[in-house]
Amino acid sequence: MASIKISSKVEQNEWKALQDLARESHQSISGLLTEAIGDYVRKRRLRPEVLDHLDDSMQENEDLGRRLAK
C-alpha cells in the first residue's frame, strides 16, 4: 500500500511516550501511528444505532445478566 507523508502537532509528553513505546516495542513511529490511526478510525466508525441497540438490549436483559453473573 502506498504511504503518504503527514505533518501534525502533538503534545510534547505524548510524543515522548510514543518514542519510548517505539523503542521498547522495536517498532517504528510510523508503524505505531499507522496502527493507531487504523484503530481509531475503526472505533469511530461504529454506527451510533448499533451502540444504541446494544445499550437497549443490555437494559432489557439486566436481570438476566445479574443472574448469569452469579
GIGI-V530857 format. One record per backbone hydrogen bond with DSSP energy under -1.0 kcal/mol. CO is the residue of the C=O (numbers start at 0). NH is the residue of the N-H. If there is no record, write none. Layout:
CO	NH
CO	NH
This chain:
10	14
11	15
12	16
13	17
14	18
15	19
16	20
17	21
18	22
19	23
20	24
21	26
27	31
28	32
29	33
30	34
31	35
32	36
33	37
34	38
35	39
36	40
37	41
38	42
39	43
40	44
42	45
46	50
47	51
48	52
49	53
50	54
51	55
52	56
53	57
54	58
55	59
56	60
58	61
60	64
61	65
62	66
63	67
64	68
